[in-house]
Every structure is written in C-alpha cells, then in structure tokens.
Amino acid sequence: MISTRGRYAIRVMLDLAENDSGAFIPLKDVAARQNISKKYLEIIVKDMVAGGLLTGASGKGGGYKLCRKPEDYTIGEILELMEGSIASVSCLASGAVPCPRAGSCETLPLWSEYDKLTRDFFYSRRLSDLIRKEST
C-alpha cells in the first residue's frame, strides 16, 4: 500500500510543477492548495530535498522548487524515495538477501510478474503526465 508520504510527495511535486514561475514557492502556499498540514509537508519535503527531487531556500523569497523539468521525473522514483522499495514481497526488494527457497518457490513467478507490472507502470509515468492541461 502506498502511504500518505508517497501520495503527498507526488501532490507536492505536481503542485510545484503546475505553479512554477521560476521562483521558490512557499510551502504554506502548497499546503493551502493541497489541503495538507504544513507541518507534515515539512517532514516530507526535507526527505525530498535530501533525495535530490527538490531544492529549497529559507528566508524571504524562500520555499521549494523542482530540481529538474517535470518530464525528467518518474512517479516510480518519487515513490521509491518516499516509500523505500515498492516490491510486493521482501525477497524481490532491491538489495534483499537471496532467499534460500527462490529455486523451489512456486509463488515467486507470480510475485515477480506482479512487481514487473507495478514497476513498469510507475516508472513509465512522468510527473509531466499528471499536469493539468488548461482547456483551450
């Protein structure tokens, strides 16, 4: 299950992309538009800055902005930064200790296929795919 951290991180990134003017965007503005607690967002964006998804500046004119263009972010990378592994079972997580039952596990192909579908889905979607297009 994707937690609120993962879901809110995507909403923050999307909000910053949709409201990009080149300047830093105050977190209070993002929190108000997204109806999310500013205190909770402070925790989330700290990890996003540390993970290289956002850049931040404090003080007057401070706030947050994307480090890259929206089309250069995948939803998968955002989720994995915030959630850790998105693998369905621990033996398929990146860096997992090899399972001694892997050679005889009858369910491993099922989990492997499911994980491939999930990973392919999230890594084929870009932040730019979610940006609301203005009606013309």
Buried (B, 14 or more C-beta within 10 A) or exposed (E): EEEEBBBBBBBBBBBBBEEBEEEBBBBEBBBEBBEBEEEEBEEBBEBBBEBEBBBBEEEEEEBBBBBEEBEEBBBBBBBBBBBEBBBBBEBBBEEEEEBEEEEEBEEBEEBBEBBEEBBEEBBEBBBEEBBEEEEE
